[in-house]
């Protein structure tokens, strides 16, 4: 006996719902804590390169971070952890790799939330 098309669609919908619930549970497993991000930023002396308020880098070689989207910051930090051992996803910078090497993914999310919360002078060009 062949399953009906409606039953097949029902299984697909149930699978999609389960996947969505799983992704949602994964994302809320660690709600970012900007307060902890501030502590991490200070303890890792981010301002030494990125300047006061992470908005006035000491050199043009370093980016302004303040106000940057948390998702972008998280993935950039994660890529420094991955390093150039993975040419598709890693970033190669010895200073940043050393800074983030011992941080958990939760710590990275906290740092990203803190950086996003800062007032910055980033400008979106249209």
N, C-alpha and C positions, 0 to 999 in steps of 0.2 A: 504494500500500500504506500503510495507516494504522499508526502506531507503536502498540505495545501499551500498555495501561494501566500495566503493570509497568515498562516502559521509561521512560514518562513520570515515574513516581514516582522511578525511579532517577536521572533527570536533576535532578529537584527536590532530592533528597537530596544529590547531588553539588554542586549550586549552594549549598545551605544550608551544607554542610561548607566550601566555599571561602569563603563569607562569614564563617563563624566563624573560620577560620584567618586571614583578612585582618584581622578585628577584634582577634584576639589578637596578631597581629604588630604592629598599630598601637599597642596598649596597652603592649607591652613594648619598644617602640622607645625609650622613655625611662623607665627605672626611676628613680623619684623618689629624690633624695639629700637626706635631712634635714640632713646636715652643710652642704651648699651652701645649703639653705634658711635655716639659722641665719646663715650669712655674709650672705646677701641681706637677712634681717630686720635685722641689725645695720647694714649699709651703707645701708639705706633708712630707718633710724631708726624702725621700726614702734612701738617702745616709747614714743616721744614722745607718741603719742595713745592707744595701747592699754595703756600702763603696763608695769611690771616683769613679766616673764614672760608678757607679752601677756594678763594676767589681771586687771589692775586699771586700767581706763581712767581717764584724767585727767578725763574728763567723761562724764556719762550719755549724751551724744550718740554716743559711740564704743562699739562692742561688745567684750565679752570674746571673745578668740579662742582662747586655750589650750584644747586638747583637742577643739576642733571637728572634725567629720569632714573629712578631706582633700578628698573629692569636693565637698563644699559650698564649702569655702574656694577650691578651684581655680576652680569656676564663678563664684563671686562676684567673684574677681579678674579673671577673663576678661570678665565683664560690665562691670567698670569700664573695661577696655581698649576694649570695643565702644562704650561711652558711650551718651549719649542720642540719638545719630544713628540708633539702632535701638530704637524704643520697645518692641518686643516682647521684646528680650533684653538691652538695655543698662541700666546703672545710672548715675545722674547724681550724681557727687560730684567736684568739681574737685580736691580734695586727693588722693583715691584714684586718680583718672584720671592725675594727674601722677606718682604713685608707681609705677604699673605700666606706664606707657606704653612704656617701652623694654625691658621684660622679655619673654623668649621664653616659649612655652607650657611648655617644660621648666623654666624658672625658676619659673613659677607652680606647677608640680607639686612642685618642690623646697620652695618656701615652704609649700605646703599640707601636705606630709609633715612638715616641721618643726613647724608649728603643731599638727598632730594629735598629735605626740609629747609635747607639753608637758602637764604636769599643770594642770588647770584646775578651776574651780568651777562649770562649767555644770551645770545640773540639768534632767533630762528630766521633764516633768510628765505624769502619766498621767490 
